[in-house]
Amino acid sequence: MKRFAPLALAAGLAACATSGTGNETASASKPDKEWTVPTGQDGNEPFPSTYRPYPGRPTALVGATVFDGKGGRIENGTVLFRDGEVVAIGDASLSTDGYSLVDASGKFVTPGIIDIHSHLGDYPSPSVDAHSDGNEATSPTTPEVWAEHSIWPQDPGFSRALANGGVTSLQILPGSANLMGGRSSTIKNVPARTVQGMKFPGAPYGFKMACGENPKRVYGGRGRMPSTRMGNFAVNRQTWLDARAYAEGDREKRDLAKETLVGVLDGDILVHNHCYRADEMALVMDMAKEMGYRVSAFHHAVEAYKIGDLLRENGVCSAIWADWYGFKMEAYDGILENAAYLQREDACVVIHSDDANGIQRLNQEAAKAQAAGLRAGIEISDATVISWITLNPAKAMGIDAMTGSLEPGKMADVVLWNGDPLSVYSRPEKVWIDGALMYDSMDRKLRPVSDFELGQPGEGDVK
């Protein structure tokens, strides 16, 4: 597979981190291993991933409190990774021969943080009209558009999410004006010249849908259907029926919108549904059964706590904020204990950002949701809370076989925190992506700066 060279500046910095010479190339210490790339309807991927891991060195983190992302906690733990993968995780008895040692005593290790709901790149910083590329709000249904065709790799938000939030992977979604907003893109949070160079290899596409106030307000305000919640469902159902007819008929004449919908019906593309109210989420799950698809996650889901049992039974995750509520009528019944009540029902909980600033503090948002539960008498372990921002989003995004937890064979997406990650006083000290050190708070040469920021006062002056 043909691959692009990584961004020259970042490649030099990453190489410098591995040996101190700055002379390595981006493929120097990575074996010839390829992840499966999803294909389109015709068997080809029109915009294939050209992601190539940066070079890393065999690394052993020793003496840390380790949260493995799947609910486990190890005191005085050891994490070994090399060639881009986790090799072993365990206690101090693990042999570290052949590894560069990092003394993590008194510190904490987690998998890389994953944000399931971001608009970095398609609503980048600075937030000006020229950068507003996240929503093709010209029709109630636009399944034919793909978020990746709007993503600007130079968005400064990517490097801020890495350095301040330990975010190693994220899903970039279209906006929520439409009933069907288009395909999402899952990316690795690395510097690259192109979006293809950031695309998470082997990740399935997501499909953004929205119910409730947004589509009925946007299109009803223009005097067209839908203008009501019943109009929302009528347009959705007819669109799915047309897609099913296309799937069962002659597909020789390509229809980009229906290709995406058929991908959903075939189970190759995962549905991420913006939805606030419990009654609407229940209706959407019934519509999904009627039309033959499955919702992977409801996003925002401020009333998910009312139907935790239904969400668990249908295998649907709730990607939620810790405490956003009341900013519109369908958000009025949001409560701080949402995540805790869902966890008590053994339903899948994900903490998301939907915000260029919030993505830098997902660990703190998870801690706030945990604290709200404790005040309500629901005690949730720290190790479980970490899964809300690591393995659970990975599951809902279809990448949990590759990342989201510290397990042998998975991508070495790892964060070393300078303190308890659920403390407001802690932040990432070092971040590795596929075993390459991409951020080091102690080394100015590994303080990421986007191309857009180079030359700005105080930036780009690394010597």
Secondary structure as UniProt FT lines:
FT   HELIX           8..19
FT   TURN            26..29
FT   TURN            41..42
FT   STRAND          59..67
FT   STRAND          73..82
FT   TURN            83..84
FT   STRAND          85..90
FT   TURN            92..93
FT   TURN            97..98
FT   STRAND          100..103
FT   TURN            105..106
FT   STRAND          108..111
FT   STRAND          113..118
FT   TURN            120..122
FT   HELIX           129..131
FT   TURN            137..138
FT   TURN            143..144
FT   HELIX           147..149
FT   TURN            153..154
FT   HELIX           156..165
FT   STRAND          167..172
FT   STRAND          180..183
FT   STRAND          185..188
FT   TURN            196..198
FT   TURN            201..202
FT   STRAND          206..210
FT   HELIX           213..220
FT   TURN            221..223
FT   HELIX           229..248
FT   HELIX           256..265
FT   TURN            266..267
FT   STRAND          270..275
FT   HELIX           278..291
FT   STRAND          295..300
FT   TURN            302..303
FT   HELIX           304..307
FT   HELIX           308..313
FT   TURN            314..315
FT   STRAND          317..320
FT   HELIX           329..331
FT   TURN            332..333
FT   TURN            336..337
FT   HELIX           338..344
FT   TURN            345..346
FT   STRAND          349..351
FT   TURN            356..357
FT   HELIX           358..361
FT   HELIX           362..375
FT   TURN            376..377
FT   HELIX           382..387
FT   TURN            388..390
FT   HELIX           391..397
FT   TURN            400..402
FT   TURN            408..409
FT   STRAND          414..417
FT   TURN            421..422
FT   TURN            424..425
FT   STRAND          428..433
FT   TURN            434..435
FT   STRAND          436..440
FT   TURN            441..442
FT   HELIX           444..446
FT   HELIX           451..453
FT   TURN            454..455
FT   TURN            457..458
//
